[in-house]
Amino acid sequence: MKLFLPSFLKGIMLVGLLTIFALAGHAQNGNTVKPETVDSWLIQIENIEQNAEIFLTDKQQLSQLQEKLQKLIVEIENYKQELLPRQTELQSQIDKLGPAPTKDGPPEADAIIEERTRLDRDFNKVDAAIKRAGVATTKANQLISRIQNLRREVFARQLFSRQTLIYKPEVWTGLGQDLSDSSKQVTGIFNEWQLQAAPLSRVINLVAGLFLLFIFLCFVCNRLIQKFRRPPADDEPMFFHQAVSAVTVSLLRMVPGFVFLGGLYAGLFLLDAMTGHMSRLLGSLIFFLGLVIVVASLSKSILAPTRPIWRMLPIIDKDAQRLVMLITGLAFVYALNRFGVVVVKLINASSAVGLLISLITLVLFTVLLVKILRISLGVKSEGIEDQPSHVLWPTWLKLPLWVVCFALIFAIPLGFLSFAEFLAGQVVLTGAIVLTAVLIHFAITELKSDIADDKSNLGRWMGQQLLISSDGRSKISFAVGLALNLLLLMIALPLVMLNWGFGSADISSWMSTVFYGFEIGSIRFSLASILIAVAMFSVGILLTRFLQRWLNQGILNSSRIQSGLSNSIHTGVGYLGFLLSLLIAVSYVGLNFTNLAIVAGALSVGIGFGLQSIVNNFVSGLILLVERPVKVGDWVNVGDQEGYVRRISVRSTEIETFDRSSVIVPNSQLITGVVTNWTHGNSVGRIIVRVGVAYESDPRQVYDLLMEIAKSHPRSLTYPAPKIVFEDFGASSLDFSLRIYVENINQFLDVATELRMTIFETFKKHNIEIAFPQIDVHMKGRPLTPEVDMVELTESISDQNIKGS
């Protein structure tokens, strides 16, 4: 039989086979022990340690040495991972040979001795290589810790170093001449750039073209901003909608400036104009102008000075406009400070020139920051636009900024300019990063709510097109929100750490430690392994759900399979899939089941006493699924509870009573107790209708009529046949019972009602009286005569009742 496969399946199979062969070859090559490789790593680590002693005060060199060590650690760990499977294989083969014979025991065969010697020799080589690699990793990690401490010490010394006091007159001696020399050096750099770079006319044409493009993009982006900032149908948009609008509008505001600056840098590079010292000046200028654009766009989009309805802070229009101008000025002054530092270093200007630039920019920065903090935040009065705000800033935001202001005020005159510049940078850079992260977090929250909301466009599309239920969309929204927030944290946290003095080597080291594993005692934790294990478990559960759905729509949907059996198979497949997924995920993480068994053995006594009822119910639930004395859909009586079985879980069974209440019964009661199951083997059941007739009735006629009624009912089975029983001579009636069998006992109420109505109509037609309770009263005394007064008769009956009671 020829098997036809689609072309894409053939391609997938071919790629899979090639991958398997490649992995097999890689594994075969990777298991080779190379002692010289470990020796070279140890030599490199020793060289790096010697270089670290040389560059004790060079932060950049120390950072480069740390990056080399991290690369070495990755190579060593890969080498260890390649050898570990080989070590496991050799250990397994040695275990198969069993322990070596004792002196008094019988000798082994020569082939076994030779094989044992070879395996021991290979195992010792692999084990020695793994241990030496572990020693190299430990030395590298220890050296990284030393380098990190050295870098922190260097950073602290630079940050808290005290420069010249600004109030000393000798500091400013010769400042005019220094400024003149510095300006000549800058002019010389520009003239040199003019001679070496492209003609100035081409640069002017480039700038003019980019400026026209900038104007065009400003026009387009403003139209789009008007669309996004259109007044909503409601009176006021929600805060989340304001956050989403702020993020979108901020990005639109950044587009023209970024296109202009990016085009300028790329154009100058293509024109060979990025040469010499001018390339560093232009690159720094473009970078710091980009920072100003980011801060200005964020502040204007959040405060919305011309659109109060989209403003995210409760301030009046006048304060919003002032706050936007002051924040933009703050960013511009900081950019000017950093650009001035670059220029001073580039032209090697005197310390007085650098001190002057730092002093002017830091003073301006402090003044602007104080003006910002003096603007109050509060809710404006309705209908009064110019009324000042009356609620102060939140303490958690205002107090740190005031601390920064006072630190700047005292640090500048005392000569701690490096510390002051660091604080100013944190206000601008860290503030921009945190503010952007908060806005994106609000946008993620809005996305989550849209996914779970049936009224939103996204939620309605997912429900109608993808057929995802409301509960499923709620789970998806939680997963999406968690993943995006984690991604946001992974991006924002390293940026903040970079601003606070941590190097890229530190951040990459911590990230690699978290993702690729760290050891606590003898246990190794790896976030990457945990995430992959969680993904494998989720995929396993998803495949289990697909298998259950496929069974329900296919095999289990057949009319030949009972609903209870179908539910048992469905539940059993779910439990089996869950256990397999859990075992695969735990095995991937590398959990040692031997240790788990030891812990379980140690806790067995506590489990036996504390979890006895839970284990009992769990085992009883498994028995219910396998033996199926009670299954979903059965009509059961458990104690004084009666109803239908709706769900059988691991611990308990849910029974829905006829008044629609749910009764949760532990599984152990269904196994060890007495349970009446009306539909256990089949749904055939007997219905009994009792009726009493007057003593004047003919019993044989009543018997025949009841038999005729029983046989004529459409739901009455012929086998077993109906039966009429003359039960007893009652106090007021002759008692009969009509007994029939129906195919579905769940219809007993309808059938019993129909039978009683038919009996009533038939007996009425044949003048057969349905008896009711009667009491004969006998009076003692003189016989009653028509002449007896009715009052006397009433009094006599009352007296008899009193005596009787």
Salt bridges, closest charged atoms under 4 A:
ASP39 OD1 - ARG132 NH2 2.39
GLU49 OE2 - ARG146 NH1 2.93
GLU53 OE2 - ARG146 NH2 2.59
GLU77 OE2 - LYS80 NZ 3.93
GLU77 OE1 - ARG524 NH2 3.80
GLU82 OE2 - HIS26 NE2 3.70
GLU89 OE1 - ARG86 NH1 3.63
GLU108 OE2 - ARG116 NH2 2.61
GLU115 OE2 - ARG118 NH2 2.53
ASP122 OD2 - ARG118 NH1 3.25
ASP127 OD2 - LYS131 NZ 3.03
ASP317 OD1 - ARG311 NH2 2.65
GLU385 OE1 - LYS380 NZ 3.41
GLU421 OE1 - ARG338 NH1 3.37
GLU446 OE2 - HIS241 NE2 3.05
ASP454 OD1 - ARG473 NH2 2.36
ASP471 OD2 - LYS475 NZ 3.54
ASP506 OD2 - ARG151 NH1 2.35
GLU519 OE2 - ARG524 NH1 3.47
ASP634 OD2 - LYS631 NZ 3.44
GLU654 OE1 - ARG647 NE 3.89
GLU656 OE1 - ARG646 NE 2.63
GLU656 OE2 - ARG660 NH1 2.64
GLU727 OE2 - ARG690 NE 3.44
GLU727 OE2 - ARG739 NH2 3.22
GLU754 OE1 - HIS713 NE2 2.66
GLU792 OE2 - ARG782 NH2 2.43
